[in-house]
Amino acid sequence: MITIAVILQVAANMAIAKMGAGIGAGLAAIGAGIGIGRIGGSAVEAIARQPEAVGDIRSNMIIAAALIEGVAFFAIIICFLIFFL
């Protein structure tokens, strides 16, 4: 027979897991924001130093930002799966 202590322990672990999922989603969003901000700042600086390379710099910046967005989206989806399951 399952005792009350086991039920309370499982409930406490689920609360900790949900809290961890929320913190993980927040950290993923913050990390992506910082990464994309640094990419944008570096791209603007590179364009200011070498204006004739605008096309190459812009395309590389968009690819790098898309990769960071993909990783952040994956991390947030995993956190939501932990939170809701």
KAUR-V890210 format. One record per pair of residues at least 24 apart in sequence whose ideal C-beta (glycine too) atoms are under 6 Angstrom apart, sorted by sequence separation. I is the first residue (numbers start at 1). J is the second residue. If there is no record, write none. Layout:
I J
I J
This chain:
39 64
39 65
36 65
36 68
35 68
32 68
32 72
28 72
28 75
28 76
25 76
25 79
24 79
21 79
21 82
21 83
18 83
